[in-house]
């Protein structure tokens, strides 16, 4: 059980850094009313990538 939890945490940490680098600019852009957020395709692609990377783990 502990090994399984460690593996899940390790996989999450592997994903977190690159995804955070991708998502941070989108989060900063959203609240600016002068520049409405319009990069929905990239946001959905990142979500699909994350889903694919975590699909083999428990939900």
MODELLER restraints for C-alpha pairs under 7 A, 6 or more apart:
rsr = mdl.restraints
at = mdl.atoms
rsr.add(forms.Gaussian(group=physical.xy_distance, feature=features.Distance(at['CA:29:A'], at['CA:35:A']), mean=7.00, stdev=0.5))
rsr.add(forms.Gaussian(group=physical.xy_distance, feature=features.Distance(at['CA:29:A'], at['CA:37:A']), mean=5.97, stdev=0.5))
rsr.add(forms.Gaussian(group=physical.xy_distance, feature=features.Distance(at['CA:30:A'], at['CA:36:A']), mean=6.32, stdev=0.5))
rsr.add(forms.Gaussian(group=physical.xy_distance, feature=features.Distance(at['CA:30:A'], at['CA:37:A']), mean=5.05, stdev=0.5))
